[in-house]
Amino acid sequence: MSGTSPLDPAPSFHSLTPRKTEEEEEEELEETPQEKKLRLAKLYLEQLRQQEEEKAEAREFEEDQVAGRLKEDVLEQRGRLQKSVAKEIQAPAPTDIRVLRGHQLSITCLVITPDDLAIFSAAKDCTIIKWSVETGRKLRVIPRAKKGTQGQPSGHSSHILCMAISSDGKYLASGDRSKLILIWEAQSCQHLYTFTGHRDAVSGLAFRRGTHQLYSTSHDRSVKVWNAAENSYVETLFGHQDAVAALDALSRECCVTAGGRDGTVRVWKIPEESQLVFYGHQGSIDCIHLINEEHMVSGADDGSVALWGLSKKRPLALQREAHGLHGEPGLEQPYWVSSVAALLNTDLVATGSHNACVRLWQCGEGFRQLDPLCDIPLVGFINSLKFSSAGDFLVAGVGQEHRLGRWWRIKEARNSVCIIPLRRAPAAPVAGS
Amino acid sequence: MRKMQKAGARAKAQGSHGAVQSGSMAGDQQKDTSDMSFEELLELQSRGGPKACKQLAGRSAPKQSPRQPVCVADKHRPLEMSAKVRVPFLRQVVPISKKVARDPRFDDLSGEYNPEIFDKTYQFLNDIRAKEKVLVKKQLKKRRSGEEREKLQQLLRRMEQQETAQQERKQQQEQRLALKQERRALAQQGHRPYFLKKSEQRQLALAEKFKELKRSKKLESFLSRKRRRNAGKDRKHLPLSN
C-alpha cells in the first residue's frame, strides 16, 4: 500500500478479491484521490503539449506565407534585404552569349521589360528595336524620323541617349539629343505623347516603380518630374553645376543622378524638395545604378567604380582603374567605365568599358568592399548593361563607339545586343546538416 | 538695511531648512532650494520675481552649452540643400585667389625702414644697375638719331643721376657714422658728448662740397651758376622800374 509507487497501476488483487477490509478500501480510497489528481495533471499536461504543437505548426505555416512576405517587403523598403547571389554566379562560356544584330550604328541604351520577355534597344541611328528574348528576333522597329516633319514626330531624329520602361510594362520613354522625351506604348510601340521642356539633350530617364511617374534629367542641369499616364509635367529641380550624365530610381519617391564633370552624385528627395550631395570620384561620373533603396554604384571616366550609402557623403567602397590601363607605356590612361548595372537587392554588380570584357563584382559586407568576381569577354564599347529582374541573364548593348561621342572606334566590334546567361552554381552543402 | 536683510536671508538659508521667511525676501541671490519642500518651492515660484523663477528653472533643467558640440557622425553625412534654388550658369571651376596688394610702407610685415640696413641687404642691385647702364650705352651706340635715341639718352641720364644721388646719400651716411665714432671715442675718454648745431653741420657740408668741387675743377662753373641764380632771385626783390 504505502510501498506501491505512484506510477504502478492499481493492485490486481483489488479486482480479484471480492471482499476487502474497510481499512484497505479506505487506504485505496486515499490513494485514488492522489492518483486521480496525478492522472488529471498528466492529462492536462498532455493537452497543453498538444496545443503547443498545434500552435507551432500554425506559426510555421504563417511564416512561410504571409508574415515572411511582409517582412521581405519591409526590408526591401529599408534597403536591407540582400540575397548573396554573387558567390554562386559562374562565368558563362563564350558560346552561350547570344548576339542580336540589327542596328546600323552603336547601341546607346537598352531596357528589359519587367516580365523579362522583350528587350528594347536604341542606337545612334535613331531607331528603337524591340527584340524577343526567347527567339532573338526583332518584334518591332521604330524607324528614325526625318528632321523638320510637320506635326508630332513619330520617331527620333537625333541620337537617343536614354530609355526607361514602367514597372507594369505599359509605357516606354526615350530621350534624345533634340531635347524631346517621347512616350510610347510598350506593347504596340505606338507613339503616345511628347514631352518638351528640357533646354538641352535629355541624358537620363527613369520611371518610379509601381507608378507612372517619370523622372528625367538633361544636359541643361535640371531634373524634371512628369506623369506619363496623364501626359503632364509636375516640377523641376535644380542643383547640378554641370551637365548631368545619368539618372536612376526605384520605388521611393526619390531619384539619384550622376553629375558628370560636376563631380557629385545627388539624391533628390522630391516630396521634400531637397537634395543630398555626395562627393567621391575624381573624373566625370558617367553612369549610376541603384542596388537597393539605400545603396548605389557609379562609374567614372577615370576608371573608378564606387559604392555609395545614403548616410555617408563619401563612397563606402572605391575601386580605381576597374578595367585597367591602356595606352603607350609611360602615358597610360585608365579605361573609362561607360556603364554599370546591379542586380536588385543583391550584391552583384557589373561594369562595362571598352577593354573587351564585362566585369562582374561582388559587394562585400555592408557594401564596404568591392571584389572582382569574373570577366565575360565581349569586344567593343559596352554602352549599356541591364540585369533581368529574375537575375537569369545580363544584357549588354555593344557598339563600335562610345555612346556619347566618337573618341575611339573599335573596328572589330559589332553593334549588337548581347544576352549573357548567368548560371548559378548549386549552393554548397552545409557541413553537418 | 537691504543688504543686511539679504545677509540675514543667506545665513538662514545656509543654516537650517529654508523657511518660508526666506522666501519672503524676493530677489535674493543665494538660496538653497534643494532643501526646500515642494510646497515651499511652489510658493517661491509664485511669489518670487524673475530671478527666483530663473533659479528654479536653471536648477531643474540641465544647463545647455551655448554652442552644442557637433557630433562626429554629422560631419560624414551628405550635405542636404534645397532643390528649388536655380544654379547660375557660370560656375567657378578653378579656385581663384584674389591678389591682395600691400604697400610695404604701411604694412606691419615690412618692419621699420632703416636706410643703412636697406642698402646693405640690397647691395646686389648696384651690380644689376651697372649692367643695365652698360646695356643702355650699347643700345645708344646702335641708334644714331630719332625718338628712340632721345628716350635712351633720357634713360641714361636718369640712371646716372640716380647713381650720383645714391653716392651722395652714402657719403652723408659715412659722415654721420664718422661723427658718431668720434663722439663715442671722446665719451669713452671722459669728455662730455658734443653735438653740432644745424648751422654748423651745414657749414661743414659746404666746406666738404667746396673741397670736392676744387678737386674736380668744377668750382668755376658751379660758382657762376650760383651767382646767376642768386641774381635772378635778387632782381625780383628790386622795385619795379617804370
Chai-1 contact restraints between the chains, C-beta under 6 A:
chainA,res_idxA,chainB,res_idxB,connection_type,confidence,min_distance_angstrom,max_distance_angstrom,comment,restraint_id
A,L237,B,A83,contact,1.0,0.0,6.0,A-B,restraint_1
A,F238,B,R86,contact,1.0,0.0,6.0,A-B,restraint_2
A,F238,B,V87,contact,1.0,0.0,6.0,A-B,restraint_3
A,G239,B,A83,contact,1.0,0.0,6.0,A-B,restraint_4
A,Q241,B,V87,contact,1.0,0.0,6.0,A-B,restraint_5
A,Q241,B,R91,contact,1.0,0.0,6.0,A-B,restraint_6
A,W268,B,A83,contact,1.0,0.0,6.0,A-B,restraint_7
A,E273,B,A83,contact,1.0,0.0,6.0,A-B,restraint_8
A,E273,B,K84,contact,1.0,0.0,6.0,A-B,restraint_9
A,S274,B,E80,contact,1.0,0.0,6.0,A-B,restraint_10
A,S274,B,S82,contact,1.0,0.0,6.0,A-B,restraint_11
A,S274,B,A83,contact,1.0,0.0,6.0,A-B,restraint_12
A,Q275,B,M81,contact,1.0,0.0,6.0,A-B,restraint_13
A,Q275,B,A83,contact,1.0,0.0,6.0,A-B,restraint_14
A,L276,B,P78,contact,1.0,0.0,6.0,A-B,restraint_15
A,L276,B,E80,contact,1.0,0.0,6.0,A-B,restraint_16
A,V277,B,P78,contact,1.0,0.0,6.0,A-B,restraint_17
A,V277,B,L79,contact,1.0,0.0,6.0,A-B,restraint_18
A,F278,B,P78,contact,1.0,0.0,6.0,A-B,restraint_19
A,K312,B,H76,contact,1.0,0.0,6.0,A-B,restraint_20
A,K313,B,P78,contact,1.0,0.0,6.0,A-B,restraint_21
